[in-house]
Amino acid sequence: MIYFDNASTTPLLPEVISEMVEGLTHQYGNSSSLHQKGRAAKAEIENTRKQIASFLKVDPMDLVFTSGASESNNLILTSVVKAKKIKKVFSSPLEHKSVLDPLLDLEKNNKDLELVWLKANKDGSLDLAPLSDHEPNSEVLVSLMHGNNEIGNFLDLEKVSEICQQKGFFFHSDLTQSLGHSPLDLSQTPLDFFSFSAHKLHGPKAVGVAYLKNAFQYPPQILGGSQESGLRAGTPSGVNIRAMGKALALSFENSQENSQKRSKLKNYAIEKLQENFEDIEFNGLSQNREKSLDTILNVSLKGEFPMLAFQLDLEGICVSQGSACSSGSVKRSKVIEILDDLHGRTEQTHTPLRISFSHLNTLEEIDRFIDSLLKIVKS
Ligand code: PMP
């Protein structure tokens, strides 16, 4: 089996599994309990919080452990709009649904809130002029992801962070696809809020982080307990949190080496695809080494192959033909639909495919993938 769907989720690393087994065996205390098992669980969680904060160069008090990036995005957007009396939000139609849907819901229920969608260019980059042209205002929130989960495009985070600082806007960035995969120094590029999930970094599912600068200022979204300094009710999963700490530590320690491996894989895949499919197109900036994640390559094959991902699956190859969040259906992703409109393409003229790598993949796997693709498309 060849797994090229790492943007959907990644396999657990053996070191992370060991951490989880250790945690599952010994760390069963409820971190709110006052006895020794509870105190041990609490200490473990707080140590992990400090460890993660030191990697990210932020205050540990501002990190909230959640069930993943979807919850983190919901918590941040809802709480910030409420607490800071936000009147305008700038975002983009290329965001993940866990940003789009809460924003649409907030707009529906708040007549004073205006949503402004930044326009996408043909290459999936965003027109930032409405942001830079806007006058300073402390009731404005900007929510833009760092690395796009479909096409891999990087946002110029430094530039947007600088604009937001100059104008007094709040800035939230969904870092789910980029954290641990691309160099990011949050002490140099300050963000007010960010979110990520452990499972994109070879950690467990259903655990992630919401970072809120000065977190104590914000209301919780899940009510019913004082966990996470009152920002999120519910008994935290010490095991998942501990394993997330391990996964993050490994990705930071090995970041250069892993990134070199992924870049090599991505470059080789680009080369082989171009060699074998002369009319192949690369969606967004995914072919651009500097301007896109080294984890994601999004291509379009000429012609209509609605069952392509299923056919590849039969060949033992896992890729995505739509967003993983709607996998199971062959409906193409919203991001590709937007690019299709901009390029005047239809479902009949091209078939998009997202191939996403991790450092665990090999060049031989790419060769096998190309052979299978040739067999399906050219038969
Ligand atoms: N944001 C982005 C950019 C993502 O890729 C994902 C996962 N598809 C999420 C948010 C949601 O993550 P989770 O499913 O772990 O909540």
Residues whose N, C-alpha, C, O or C-beta is under 5 A from the ligand:
A	BS01	PMP	A7 S8 G68 A69 S70 E71 H96 S98 G147 N149 D174 T176 Q177 S197
